[in-house]
């Protein structure tokens, strides 16, 4: 395993457990590092130094165009959602967009029933794809990288996962099948979760257990950047938890034991290395019950995310629509 990733896993600290219903969260801290400076998506959009648009007027479902006119790189987080233009999308992988760079980025659609402009540019939705579907997408993207077809996801699997989430939450059908509509419908519950799961000073990540079992973890190299992402990431895990029937709440000692075992499982994963879509190197991980990725730049882990998977969750499936077309619109 990459030296920096291994050192991170060995050195990350589990802070005091926080709870909300059947969700347990360990804030993650780590020793000070020499992380390169960068902006988050939200910061760059607020400063108007980043624009995200369709790649052309006609558009292409699995690709968007990003222009970073600023003086710092911008971190786009795996699973982070962009809304607007011809349909909403999520990032297929974490990307550090270089300063002054105009590039295309790989995405998946999270709004199946719309292909028409509502705005010329994208804005952030404030959401990250819910945890279980992030895991499945990570697995399918990893498989496609290994097959030399790039950072592509199983789009049918993403659509099916969003529909399944809405059904499990017993939500009224969305007119466009938009993931954002499900998050909006659960806003009050998500806000309640955020009041219980608080950001700590110098926090760099979180490790989440649902029903006493590890669901996943995220780490970001800069505490200031993680502070901007904390709410999005908490909502991602909480939305997943809302789709699961509450069964168990572990005692703190048991939760700590399960969390440490999850970190040990991550360290035992097989690792593959790929050129990132932006700056740095993209490392991909698969184990018997774990998938994940880590973006490294200047010998620093910029973002890492790992997920517990069960059974068929690692195996992509194709919807009927996915078998008929390749999702490219001209």
C-alpha positions in Angstrom: 0.0 0.0 0.0 1.1 3.6 -0.7 3.3 4.9 2.1 1.3 8.1 2.7 -2.0 6.2 2.8 -0.6 3.6 5.2 0.8 6.3 7.4 -2.6 8.1 7.4 -4.4 4.9 8.4 -1.9 4.2 11.2 -1.9 7.8 12.5 -5.6 8.9 12.2 -7.3 9.4 15.6 -10.8 8.5 16.6 -12.2 11.4 18.6 -15.2 11.1 21.1 -18.2 9.3 19.7 -21.2 11.3 18.6 -24.7 9.8 18.1 -27.9 10.4 16.2 -30.5 7.7 16.4 -28.9 4.5 15.0 -26.0 6.4 13.6 -22.6 6.7 15.4 -19.9 9.0 14.2 -16.2 9.2 15.1 -14.7 12.6 14.1 -11.2 12.0 12.7 -8.1 14.0 13.5 -4.5 13.6 12.5 -1.1 15.1 13.0 -0.4 18.4 11.2 0.8 17.9 7.6 2.1 20.0 4.8 -1.0 19.8 2.6 -1.0 21.9 -0.6 -3.4 24.8 -0.5 -6.7 24.5 -2.4 -10.3 25.7 -2.4 -13.4 23.5 -2.1 -16.1 23.6 -4.8 -18.3 25.8 -2.6 -15.5 28.3 -2.0 -14.5 28.5 -5.6 -18.1 29.0 -6.8 -18.7 31.7 -4.1 -15.5 33.5 -5.3 -16.6 33.1 -8.9 -13.2 31.8 -9.9 -14.7 28.4 -11.0 -17.4 27.8 -13.6 -19.0 24.4 -14.4 -21.0 24.0 -17.6 -22.1 21.4 -20.1 -19.2 20.4 -22.5 -21.2 21.9 -25.4 -24.6 23.3 -26.0 -25.8 19.8 -26.8 -24.2 18.3 -23.7 -22.7 14.9 -22.8 -24.2 13.1 -19.9 -21.0 11.6 -18.5 -18.9 14.8 -18.9 -18.9 18.4 -17.8 -16.6 21.3 -18.5 -14.8 23.1 -15.6 -12.8 26.3 -15.9 -10.7 27.3 -12.9 -9.7 30.9 -13.4 -8.4 31.3 -9.9 -4.9 31.2 -8.5 -5.4 28.0 -6.4 -6.4 24.4 -7.3 -10.0 23.4 -6.5 -11.0 20.1 -4.9 -14.1 18.5 -6.4 -15.2 15.7 -4.1 -16.2 12.2 -5.2 -20.0 12.1 -5.1 -20.5 15.9 -4.7 -23.5 17.0 -6.6 -23.8 19.9 -9.1 -27.3 21.2 -10.1 -28.5 23.1 -13.1 -27.7 23.2 -16.8 -29.4 20.2 -18.6 -29.5 17.8 -15.7 -28.0 17.4 -12.2 -24.7 15.4 -11.9 -22.3 14.0 -9.3 -18.5 13.6 -9.5 -17.3 10.2 -10.4 -14.0 10.7 -8.5 -12.2 13.3 -6.4 -10.4 15.8 -8.7 -8.0 18.6 -7.9 -8.5 21.0 -10.7 -5.3 23.0 -11.4 -5.3 26.8 -11.2 -5.9 28.4 -14.6 -7.1 25.1 -16.1 -10.0 24.4 -18.5 -10.8 20.7 -18.5 -13.5 18.1 -18.8 -14.5 16.0 -15.7 -16.3 12.6 -15.4 -19.7 12.6 -13.8 -22.9 10.6 -13.4 -26.5 11.8 -13.8 -28.7 12.2 -10.7 -31.8 13.4 -12.5 -33.0 10.9 -15.0 -36.1 12.7 -16.2 -34.7 16.0 -17.4 -32.5 16.9 -20.4 -33.2 20.6 -20.9 -31.5 23.8 -19.7 -32.6 25.5 -16.5 -29.4 27.6 -16.2 -26.3 28.1 -18.3 -24.0 27.1 -15.4 -24.1 24.6 -12.5 -24.2 25.4 -8.8 -23.6 23.1 -5.9 -26.6 21.4 -4.4 -25.1 21.0 -0.9 -25.4 17.3 -1.2 -23.1 14.3 -1.7 -24.4 11.0 -3.1 -25.6 8.8 -0.2 -23.0 6.5 1.2 -24.2 3.1 0.0 -24.5 4.4 -3.6 -21.1 6.1 -3.3 -19.7 2.7 -2.5 -21.3 1.0 -5.5 -20.2 3.8 -7.8 -16.6 3.7 -6.4 -16.5 0.0 -7.2 -17.8 0.4 -10.8 -15.4 3.3 -11.5 -12.5 1.2 -10.2 -13.5 -1.7 -12.5 -13.7 0.6 -15.5 -10.3 2.2 -14.7 -8.9 -1.4 -14.6 -10.5 -2.1 -18.0 -8.9 1.1 -19.4 -12.2 2.8 -20.2 -11.6 5.8 -17.8 -13.5 7.2 -14.9 -16.9 6.0 -16.0 -19.6 4.7 -13.7 -22.5 2.3 -14.2 -25.1 5.0 -14.9 -28.0 2.5 -14.7 -26.8 1.5 -11.2 -26.8 5.1 -10.1 -30.3 5.8 -11.3 -31.5 2.5 -9.8 -29.9 3.4 -6.5 -31.5 6.8 -6.3 -34.9 5.3 -7.1 -34.4 2.6 -4.5 -33.4 5.2 -1.9 -36.6 7.2 -2.5 -38.7 4.0 -2.3 -37.1 3.0 0.9 -37.7 6.4 2.3 -41.4 6.1 1.2 -41.2 9.4 -0.7 -43.6 10.6 -3.3 -42.2 10.1 -6.8 -40.0 13.0 -8.1 -41.1 14.5 -11.4 -37.5 14.0 -12.8 -36.2 11.3 -10.5 -33.8 13.9 -8.9 -31.7 12.8 -6.0 -31.9 16.4 -4.8 -35.7 16.1 -4.3 -35.1 13.2 -1.9 -32.7 15.3 0.2 -35.1 18.2 0.2 -37.9 16.0 1.4 -35.8 14.9 4.4 -34.3 18.3 5.1 -35.8 18.6 8.6 -34.5 15.2 9.7 -31.1 16.0 8.2 -30.9 19.3 10.0 -31.7 17.5 13.2 -28.8 15.1 12.6 -26.4 18.0 12.0 -27.4 19.5 15.3 -26.2 16.3 17.0 -23.2 15.5 14.8 -21.0 18.5 15.4 -17.8 19.7 13.7 -14.8 19.8 16.0 -11.8 22.2 15.7 -9.1 20.8 13.4 -11.3 17.9 12.4 -10.2 16.3 9.1 -12.7 13.5 8.6 -15.3 11.2 10.0 -15.9 7.4 10.4 -19.6 6.4 10.5 -21.3 3.3 11.9 -24.9 2.5 11.1 -26.7 -0.1 13.3 -23.4 -0.7 15.0 -21.5 -1.6 11.8 -19.0 0.5 9.9 -20.6 2.2 6.8 -17.6 4.3 5.6 -15.2 7.1 6.3 -13.9 10.2 4.6 -10.6 12.1 5.2 -9.6 15.6 3.9 -6.1 17.0 4.2 -7.0 20.5 5.3 -9.2 21.1 8.3 -10.6 24.3 6.7 -11.6 22.4 3.7 -13.2 19.6 5.7 -15.1 22.2 7.7 -16.8 23.3 4.4 -17.5 19.7 3.5 -18.6 18.4 6.9 -22.3 19.1 6.5 -22.5 17.5 3.0 -20.7 14.4 4.2 -22.8 14.0 7.3 -26.0 14.2 5.2 -24.6 11.6 2.8 -24.2 9.0 5.6 -27.4 10.0 7.4 -29.5 9.6 4.2 -28.1 6.1 3.9 -29.0 5.4 7.5 -32.6 6.6 7.0 -33.0 3.9 4.4 -32.1 1.2 6.9 -34.4 -0.1 9.6 -32.9 0.8 13.0 -31.7 -2.3 14.7 -28.7 -1.7 17.0 -26.8 1.0 18.8 -23.4 -0.1 20.0 -21.8 0.9 23.3 -18.9 3.3 22.8 -16.3 0.5 23.5 -17.8 -1.8 20.9 -18.2 1.0 18.4 -14.5 1.9 18.8 -13.5 -1.7 18.3 -15.6 -2.0 15.1 -14.1 1.3 13.8 -10.5 0.2 14.4 -11.3 -3.2 12.7 -12.6 -1.3 9.7 -9.3 0.7 9.5 -7.4 -2.6 9.7 -9.5 -4.0 6.8 -8.7 -0.9 4.7 -5.0 -1.5 5.2 -5.4 -5.0 3.8 -7.1 -4.0 0.6 -5.5 -4.6 -2.9 -4.3 -1.3 -4.3 -4.1 0.0 -7.9 -2.7 3.3 -9.1 -4.0 5.5 -11.9 -3.4 9.0 -13.3 -5.9 11.4 -11.7 -8.3 13.3 -13.9 -6.7 16.4 -12.5 -3.6 17.0 -10.3 -2.0 14.0 -8.6 -2.5 10.3 -8.5 -5.7 8.3 -7.9 -5.3 5.2 -5.8 -8.1 2.5 -5.8 -8.7 -0.1 -3.2 -10.7 -3.3 -3.1 -11.0 -5.9 -0.4 -13.4 -8.7 0.5 -15.8 -6.2 2.2 -14.2 -2.8 1.5 -13.8 -0.4 -1.5 -12.2 3.0 -1.5 -10.1 5.6 -3.2 -7.4 8.1 -2.3 -6.3 11.2 -4.2 -2.6 12.0 -3.6 -0.8 15.2 -4.6 2.7 16.4 -3.6 3.0 13.3 -1.3 -0.1 14.2 0.6 -3.4 12.4 0.8 -5.8 15.1 -0.3 -9.0 13.1 0.0 -9.6 9.5 0.9 -12.9 7.6 1.2 -13.5 4.0 2.1 -16.8 2.1 2.4 -18.0 -1.3 3.8 -19.8 -3.3 1.1 -21.8 -6.5 1.3 -22.5 -9.1 -1.3 -23.6 -7.7 -4.6 -22.9 -4.1 -3.7 -19.4 -4.3 -5.4 -20.9 -5.8 -8.5 -22.3 -3.3 -11.0 -25.6 -4.1 -12.8 -27.0 -2.6 -16.0 -30.5 -1.3 -16.3 -32.5 -1.9 -19.5 -31.8 1.7 -20.5 -28.1 1.3 -19.8 -27.9 -1.7 -22.1 -29.5 0.2 -25.0 -27.3 3.3 -25.0 -23.9 4.8 -23.9 -25.4 8.0 -22.4 -23.7 10.3 -24.8 -25.9 13.1 -26.2 -24.7 15.0 -29.3 
